[in-house]
């Protein structure tokens, strides 16, 4: 669950679609996201239904630490986009601000830091997308 106010808008990353942005100033190392049972959820197995399966592959992730199941965010956190130079860092169960973030900063993560198979849901993107300069 996101721990800061956010909004969705067109991502600054070419071809990424929507992105999630902070509404207010966020200090470095502030916890931005943490799993919250009862709000966020775990999908134990990939669904057989193609539409449901594609949704889980695109918006969920398999924790790099080896837990079973796909973590699904129930809020705007599912719109975090990947960046090789992210604005956020992922440590265990938390996502934190990498540095001070001005209002309107896109929240990005390096998917490889928390997901076992980070680009499985993005067959057209064999390499990581980079954030374009603002």
C-alpha positions in Angstrom: 0.0 0.0 0.0 1.3 3.4 -0.9 2.1 5.5 2.2 2.1 8.9 0.4 -0.4 10.7 -1.7 -0.1 9.9 -5.4 -1.8 10.5 -8.8 -1.6 8.8 -12.2 -0.5 10.6 -15.4 1.3 9.8 -18.6 4.7 8.4 -17.8 7.9 10.2 -18.8 9.2 6.8 -19.9 8.7 6.3 -23.6 6.1 3.7 -24.3 5.3 3.0 -20.6 1.8 4.4 -20.6 0.6 5.5 -17.2 3.0 6.2 -14.3 2.5 7.0 -10.6 3.6 10.4 -9.3 4.0 11.9 -5.8 1.6 14.7 -5.0 3.7 16.3 -2.3 7.4 16.7 -1.4 8.9 13.4 -0.1 12.1 13.3 1.9 14.9 10.8 1.0 14.5 7.4 2.7 10.8 7.9 3.4 8.8 4.7 3.1 6.7 5.1 0.0 5.2 1.6 -0.2 4.9 -1.4 2.1 2.8 -4.6 1.7 -0.4 -4.4 3.7 -2.2 -7.7 4.1 -6.0 -7.3 3.6 -5.4 -4.5 1.1 -2.6 -5.8 -1.1 -2.9 -9.5 -1.8 -1.1 -12.6 -3.0 -2.1 -14.7 -6.0 -0.9 -18.2 -5.2 -0.8 -19.5 -8.8 -1.1 -18.0 -12.2 -4.6 -18.2 -13.5 -5.4 -20.4 -16.5 -7.7 -17.7 -17.9 -5.5 -15.7 -20.4 -6.9 -12.3 -19.5 -6.5 -12.9 -15.7 -3.0 -14.4 -16.3 -1.8 -11.4 -18.4 -3.1 -9.0 -15.7 -1.1 -10.9 -13.0 2.0 -11.0 -15.1 1.8 -7.3 -15.9 0.8 -5.8 -12.6 2.1 -8.4 -10.1 5.6 -9.6 -9.2 7.3 -12.7 -7.8 9.4 -11.7 -4.8 13.1 -12.2 -5.4 13.4 -13.6 -1.9 11.6 -16.8 -3.1 8.2 -16.5 -1.4 5.4 -18.4 -3.2 2.8 -16.3 -5.1 2.5 -13.1 -7.0 2.3 -9.9 -5.0 -0.6 -7.7 -6.3 -0.9 -4.0 -5.3 -4.5 -2.9 -4.9 -3.7 0.8 -5.4 -1.7 3.1 -7.7 1.5 1.2 -6.8 0.8 -1.1 -9.7 1.7 1.8 -12.0 5.3 2.0 -10.8 7.4 1.8 -14.0 10.9 0.3 -14.3 13.9 2.5 -14.6 17.7 1.6 -14.6 18.1 4.9 -12.6 15.0 4.8 -10.3 13.6 7.4 -8.0 12.9 4.7 -5.4 14.8 1.9 -3.8 13.3 -1.5 -2.8 14.6 -3.1 0.4 12.8 -6.2 1.5 9.2 -5.4 2.2 9.6 -1.6 1.7 10.0 0.9 -1.1 11.7 4.1 -0.1 12.5 7.4 -1.7 16.1 7.2 -3.1 16.5 11.0 -2.6 14.3 14.0 -1.9 11.4 13.9 -4.4 9.7 17.1 -5.5 5.9 17.1 -6.1 5.2 15.7 -9.5 8.2 13.3 -9.5 7.4 10.0 -11.2 7.9 7.1 -8.8 10.1 4.4 -10.5 11.8 1.2 -9.3 14.4 -1.1 -10.7 12.2 -4.2 -11.1 15.3 -6.4 -10.9 15.9 -5.4 -7.3 12.7 -7.2 -6.0 11.3 -9.4 -8.7 12.5 -12.9 -9.8 11.4 -12.5 -13.4 10.9 -8.8 -13.8 10.0 -8.5 -17.5 7.9 -11.6 -17.9 4.7 -9.6 -18.4 6.3 -7.3 -21.0 7.2 -9.6 -24.0 7.9 -6.6 -26.2 10.5 -5.2 -23.7 13.5 -7.6 -23.6 15.7 -4.9 -22.1 15.0 -2.5 -19.4 13.4 0.8 -20.3 15.3 4.0 -19.2 13.7 7.1 -17.9 13.9 10.0 -20.4 15.3 13.3 -19.1 12.5 15.7 -17.9 
